[in-house]
Amino acid sequence: MQPAPQQMTAAAYPARELRVLHLEDSELDHELMRAHLARGGVQVQLRRIDSEAAFLSALDRDWDAILSDYNLPGFSGLVALDLLKASGRDVPFILVSGEIGEDTAVEAMRNGASDYLLKNNLSRLVPALLHAVEASDTKRARDRADRELDESKQRLRELAQHLQNSIELERAAIAREIHDDVGGSLTALKFDLAWIARHADSPGVLARVNSALETVTLAIDSSQRIMHNLRPAILEQGLVAALHWLVNRFEKRTGIECLLRLPADAPELPAGVPLVAYRTAQEALTNISKHAQASRVQLDLALAGGVLSLEISDNGRGLSADDLAKARSFGIRGLHERAGTLGGWIELSSGPGGTTMMLSVPLNPAEFADIPAAAVHDADDASQWGDL
C-alpha cells in the first residue's frame, strides 16, 4: 500500500473543476474538507450526501472522485465501495475517517479504494485526490486506446477476410473463363488439327500438323494446370478428395515421398473451411518444395472435440529465426489471416529435424462426431477422384 505522492499539487494538474461526491454525515467535517481543497488550489464542485439511498441516486451522475467517511448512521464507507464496484463505474474512491484502523485500510485498498486518509491529518488530501483522479484519467485513456486498438484489429480482420473472399471470387471467375473460353477454343483447334492430320496427303503438312497438335496439347495441359491452381474443381467433391488430389500431384511433380492420413469418413464441413484448409496445404507444400530440401512429407487431417486439424510436417532443413523474421514473409502471415477469418489459428514449429505447420479450425461440436484418421497408402491412385 503506497500513499499518494506528496509532490502532487493542483498547479501540476491540468486546470479543471473537479466534481467530487462527499459521503459525510457531519456538515462541519464537510466544510473542513472544502476549506482544505480550496487552500490547496483545487477547483471543486463538492456535494455532500449522508445515506445509502442518496449515494445510489448520486451514482447516476458523473463524478471525478468520491470522498467517503468510514462510519455513517446505518451505512459505511466499505459498503459504499462495494455499491460503487457493483455499479460498474470506474470512479476513484478515497476513504477519510477519524477511526479507521490499519487492517480496515488494507481491506479497503484490496477492495479497490484509491487511498485512505485520517481526518486529523488532511495535509495529504489535495495530493491524494489529484493523484487518484490522474490515475483514473490515465486508466480511462488506456482503456479507450485498447478499445480503439481492438476495433482497429477487428476492422483489419474484416478487411483481410473481404480481400481473401474477393481474391477467391476473382480466381474462380478467371478459372471459369480459362475453362470456357481458352480451354474450349484450344479443344476445338485440336479437333480441327486432328481432322487435317487424317486428311493430309503431304508428309510435310502431316509433320507440321502433328507438331501443332503437340503444341496445342501442351497448351491445354497448361491451361488445365493454371485453372486448377486458381480454383480446383475437385473442391466441389469435398476437402478429403481435394487433399488427396493435391498430394498426388505434388508427389508426382517433385518426387518427394508423401504420406496422407485422412478421416475414414469425410465430414460435411461448414462453408469456407475446405477452401481455407486446401489453401493452407497448398501453401505449405509449395514452401516445402522451394525451401525445405525435404525427402518426406506427411499430412494429417483429423476432427476431434469439434476442432478440425490439418497438420503438414516435413523432414527438411527447418526454419531459422531469420526465416521467420523476414520483413516480407507474407506467406505465413497470409495463412494466419486466412485461418483467422474462420476463428482458427496456425501453429508453426521448426527444428533441425524438419518443420510442422498445423491449422486448427473450431467447428460446432454438436454437428460432428470424433472421426479417426485412416492412412491413405496409395497416393498414386487418382482414379477415384477422376483424371483432372
N, C-alpha and C positions, 0 to 999 in steps of 0.2 A: 504494500500500500504506500503510494507516494503522494506527498502533499503537493498542492499546486505550486508552480514556480513563483517565488516571491517577486521576481523582476517583472511579471506581467502587470502592466498598468493600462489605464484607459487611453493614455496617449499613444501606446503602442498598438492599439486595436483600431481597426477601421471605424471611423465615426458613424454611428448609427444608434438610434434609440432602441434599447432592448426591451422586449415585452417579457416581463417576469411575473409568474404566478407565485404568490406567497401564501403558504398554508400555515396560518398562525392564529391562535385564539386570543393573543394579547395585543391590543391596539398599541400599547406603549412599546413593546418589542418591535412591532411593525414599523413604527415611526423611527425607532432607533436604527433599524435596518435601512430605511430610506435615507437617513442622515449619513450613515457610513458610505452608502453608494454615491450620494451627492458629493461628499467630501473627497471621494476617490475620482471624481470627474466622470462618472458613468451616467449617461443619459438613459433614463429608465422609466417605463410605464409599469408601476408596481401595483398589483391588485391583490388585496387580502381576502382570503376565504377561511372558514374555520369548521367545515363539516364535510362528510363524505359525499353527500348529495351535491353540494356546491362544487366539490372537486370534480366529480364525474361530469357535471354540466359544463364546467370550465374547460375540460379536455377537448371539447368540440372546437375550441379556438386554437389558433397557432401561437405557441409560446417559444421564446428563445431559451428559457430556463425555468426551472421550478425550485424554489427555496421552501423547505418544509421543516417545521418543528417536529420533534420526535414524539412528544406526548400531547394529544389533544383530547378533549372530552368525547369519549366514545369512538375515538379514532386514533391512528398513529401514523408516523412517517413511513414505517415499513409497509403498512397496509396500502398507503398511498402509492408507494413504489411498486407494489405488486399490481395495483389497479392500472398504473401507467404502463407497465410491461404488457398487461393483458389487453390494453387498448391498441397496442402495436405502434404507438407513436414514439419516435426517437427524439426525446427531449432530455437535456441534461437535468439531473436531479441531485440537489445538494441538501444534505441533512444539516440543520442548525439547531442545536439543543444545549441546554444547560446541564443535562444529566445523563448524556449518552456515555456508555462505557466502551472500553476498547473492544470487547467481544461483539457488542452490538454494532459498532462501527465497521468491524471486519465483515460481519454478516451483511450489512447494508452494501458495502463495496462489492462483495461477491455477487449480490443480487442485482447489481447494475447501477448503484449510486455513483455519481461522478466524484463526490468529495463529501467530507463532513467537517463541520465547524462547531466550536463551542461559543455560546452566547457571551461568555465573559472574556472572549478573545476574538474580536471580529476584525483584527488587523488583516487577516487573510481573505476577508470577504470579497473585496474587489478582484485581486488576482485569481482567487478560486473561481469566481463567476466568469471572468473573462477567459480563463483557461478552459473551463468546461464548454463555454459557447464556441470558442475557437476549435476545440477538438470535435465538437458536434458538427460544426460547419465543414470541417475537413472531411469527416466521415461521410457526410451527405454528398459532398463533391466527389469523393472517391466512389461511393455507391452509384451516383449518377453517371460517372465516367465508365464504371463497369457495365451498367445497363446499356449505355450507348455503344460500348465495345461489343457486348453480346448481340445487340441489334445489328451492328455493322457486320459481325460474323455471320449472322443469320441471313442478311441480305446477300453477302458474298456466296454463302452456300446455295441460296436460291438462284443467284446468277450463274454459278457453276453448273447447277442442275439444268437450268434453262439452256446454257451453251451446249452441255452434253446432249440434251434432247434434240437441240437444233442440228448438231453435227450428225447425230444418228439419222434424223429425218432426211438430211441432205445426202448422206451416204446411201440411204435406201432409195432415194429418188435417182441418184446417179447410177446405182446398180440396176434399177429398172430400165433406165434409158440405154445402158450398155446392153442389157439383155434384149430389149425390144428393138432397138434401132441398130446398134453396131452388130450385135450377135445375129440378128435376123438378116441384115444385109450381107454379112460375111457368109452365112449359111446358104443364102440364095446364090451368091457368087460361086461358092464351092460346087453347088449343083450344076451351074452353067458350065464351069470348067470341066466337071466330070462328063457332061454331055459332049463337050467339044472333044475331050480325050477319046471318047468312044467312037466318034465320027471322023477323027482326023486320019488322013492317009499319009501325010508327010511326016517322016521321022523327026525332022527339026521342029515342026509345030508340036508334035506329041511330047517331045522333050521339054519344050518351053511350057506347055500346059501342065505337065507333071510337076515341074518346078514351081509354077504358080499355085498348084494345088497344095504343095508342101508349105508354101508361104502362107496361104490362107488358113491352112490347118493350124499352123503355129499362132497366127493372129487370133483364131477362135479360142485356142487354149489360153492365150494371154488374156483375152477379154473375159473368159470364164474365171481365171485366177484373180483378176482385178475385181470382178463383180463379187466373188466370194469373200475377198478381203474387205470390201466395202460393207457388205451385208450378206453373210452366208445364209442361203435359203434353208439350209438344214436346221437353223434355229427354230424354224416353224415346227420341226419334229421334236423339239424339247432340248433341254440342256445336256442330257446324257448323250443323245445322238450327236450333238454339235461338238462336245468334247472328244468323243470317240473319233470323229472325222478330223478334228483339228490335230490331235496327237498322231493319227495315222499319216497325215500329210507332213507333219513336222519330222517324223521319223524317216520317211522316205526322202525328204528334201535334204536333211542334214546328216543322216546316218547315225544319229545319236540314239542309243537304246532308250526306249520309253516303257514304263510300267504304268498302266492306268487302272485305278481302282474306283469303281463306280457303284452306286446303290444297286442292290439286286432288283428293286422295283423303282422305276422312275416316278418321282412325285410330281404332282401338278403344282408348279410354283407361281407365286404372285407375279403380275406383270412387271417387267423391268429387271427382275432378278436373273433370269437366264442370260440376258444381254450383258449385264454387269459382270457376271461370273465368266462368261465367254471372253469378254474383252480383257479381263484380268489374266486369264490363262494365256490368251494370245500375246499380250504384252510381256508376260513373264517368259514365255518360250522364245519370243523374239530377242529379248535381252540375253537369254542363255546362249542362243546360237551366235550372238555377236561378241559377247564378252566373257562368258563363264569358262570356256575351254573345258566343258564337261563331256564325259563319255556316257553318262546315265542320268535320266530324269524320271521322276516319279510324280504322278498327280493322284491325289486322293480327294474324292468328293464324298461328303458324309452329311447326314442330317440327324442331329440328336439334341434333345432338350429344346426343340423349337428354334434351333440355330443351324443354318446351312453353312458348312465349312468347306472351302476349297484350298487344299494345300499343294503347292508346287515346290519341289525340292530338287537340287542337283548336286553332283559331286565335284563341282568345278573349283576354281581358284578362290572363290569367295569375294566378298566386297570389303574394301578397306574403308576406314573412316573418311578418307579423302573422296572416295567414290560417292559416299552418301551425302557429303557436304558440298558437292558441286553446285555452284550457283544456278546453273541451267539444267539441273537434273529434274526435268519436268515430267518424265515418265512415271516415276514413283509418286510424285505429287499428284499427278492426274489420277492415278489409281486410288489414292486416298480420297480425293474429291468425289470420284465416281462411286466409291463404296459409301461415302457419307450421304449421297443422295437417297440411299435406301436405309439409312440409320446403321450401316455396317461400318467395318473398320478393317484396316490392313495391318498385319504384323509381319515384320521383316527381321530375320536373324541370319547372321553370316559368320563364317569362320574358315579356317584353313581347309576344313573338310567339305565345304560347299555352302550353298545358300538355300534358305527356306522362306517362302512367302506364303502367308495364309490370309485368305479372305474369309471374314465371318459376317453373316447377314442374319439378323434376328427375324424369325417368322412367327406367325401366330401358332403357338404350341397346340392349340385346340384343333388345328386343321391337319396336323401331321403326326404320325407315329414314328418312333425311332426306327430308322432304316439302316440295317448293317451294310457294310461295303463288301462287294464281291470282286475278286480280281478279274480283270478282263485280260486273258492271257494271249489272245490272238489279235494284236493291234493292226496286223496287215490286212485283215479281212474287212474290207469296206463294203462288201456286197449287201450287208444287212441294212446299210443306210442309203444305198444307191450309189451309182458312179457319178459323182458330182464334179 
